[in-house]
Amino acid sequence: MRKTQYTNLTLVFLIFLVLITYGAYIEAATIRPNTIEQIDFFGSSPYKTYATIRESAILTNSYVDTDVLKTEQLSKIAILFDLTKGSLTSAQYQIWISFDNVNWFVEATETVGAGTITDTPSNGTVTLATDVKYFKILNLYAPYLKLSIKGTGTVTNSAAIIHIVGVI
């Protein structure tokens, strides 16, 4: 009788280990500089990636690049901006892509007027009346991405954090 109890207890313990190891679990994120790795915060959701490409830092009046993000397996991303106003008037950002992590191309804005199409380097501007958190959705066409961000006005007590959430 005791042998059966120990066998049953051993089986329950093994099943428990298998469920913990291979069941529906949350994987830990490992994010190294210049790369983003698949994680599973959301179970079966297609939103499988997350990285912080700019830790909280005071904005400057000149563009400062974020970390480079390797986006090979992603089809879309949401760029999450967390901006602290401080004394700023606004924040401006640029989105850059690269195919080799050496040559970078800035996103362009297209305007049409009087039959003429004009492309200009895009400077996204966020007017800051208060602290703000917002996102921008972006389709990806290149394996590398970075942003540049700056503040306009007095940068005292301002800050910016930028996160990326991606879809595989």
N, C-alpha and C positions, 0 to 999 in steps of 0.2 A: 504494500500500500504506500509506504514512504517513497519508494522509487518512482511510482507514478506521480506523486505530488511534486517531487523534484523535477521530473521530466516536464510536467505541465508548467511549472514555474519557469524552467529554463526556456521552454517554447514561448511563453508570454514575454519574457525578457528579450529574446531574439526578435520577436515580432515588433516589440516596442523600438528596439534599435534600428530595425529596417525602416519602420515608419519615420523615425526621426531623420535617418540618413537619406532616404529616397522618397519620402512622401511629399505632400504639398508643404513646402517650407519656404522661408525667406532667406535668400542668399545674402551674404555680406558683400558690400560693395568694396571693390579695390580699385581706387582711382589713382593712377600714377601720372606724373607730369606728361603732358602731350598725348594722352590717350584716354579713352573712356571704355569701360568694360561692361559687358552685359550683367545686369543685376535683375532681381525679381522681387521688387518691393510690392508689386501689385498682383501677385498670383498669375493668373492666365491673361492679364491685360496686355495689350500690345505695347504699352509704355514701359520699356524695359531698361532705360538708361537714365542716369542722373550724374551730373558732375557740377562742381563749382569751378568756374573758370576765372573768377575774380573774387578773392576774399574781400571782406570789408576794408575799405581804404578811402582816405580823403581824395576827392576829385581834384584835378589840377586844371589850369586854363589851357593846357596843351593835351592833345590826344595821347592816351597811354594804352598800350595793347594789353589784352587779357592773355592768359595762357592759351596756347594752341590746343585745339581739340581735334583728335583723330576720330573721324566720323564714318569710317568705311562702311559699316553695316546699317547705318541709319538712313531712312528715307525722308523723315521730317523731324524737326526739333521745335520745341517751344523755348524761347529765350526768356528767362524770368529775371526781370530787373527789380531790385530792391534799393530804392534811392532815398537817402536822407537829405532833406533840403538844406538844413543849416542856413547860410546866408546866400545861397545860390539863386540865380534867376531861372536858369534852365540847365538841362544836361543834354549833351549831344553824343550820338554814337554812330559808328560806321561798322558794317559787316563785311568781312573779308573772307574769300575762299582761296584755296590753293590746291593744285594737283600734285605738287611735289614738296610742299612745306618749305619752299625757297622763293618761288615767284608768287606774289599775292595780287588778287584782283578784288577791287572794292565793288560793292553792290551799287548799281546805278538806278537813278530815277528817270523815268521817261515822261516827257511832256509833249503834248501835241498842240500846235497853234498855227493857224493860217496854212495848213497843209504841210507844216514842217515838224518833224519828230526830232526832239532834242533829248539826248541822254547826258546826264550830269552825275558825278559821284554823289551818292546818297549820304546825307547827314540827317539821321533821325533826330528830332528835337522833342524833348519833353519839357514843357513849361511847368515849373514847380511852384505851386501855391502852398504846398505842404508836402510832407513825406508821401511817397507813392510806391506802390508795388503793382507792376503790370507785366504783361507778357506779349510776345510777338511770335507768330508761327512762321516757320521758314522751311521751304522744300530744299533738300540738299542735292547738289550736283557734283560735288567735289569731296575728296576724302579728308580735307583739312579745313578748319574754320577757326577764325579768331574775331574778336571785336576790338574796337578802339573806342574809348569813352573819355569825355572831358566835361568840365563844368564851365558855365559862363556866369560872370558876376564874381562876387566874393566867395571863395571856397571854404571859408571858416565853418567848422562843424558839419561839413557835408560828408557824405559817404555813399559808396555804391558797392553792391554785391551783385554778381551775375551768376545765375545757375542755368544749366541746360537740362531739359528733359527730352529724351528722344524716342522715336518710334522706329522699330526695326521693320 
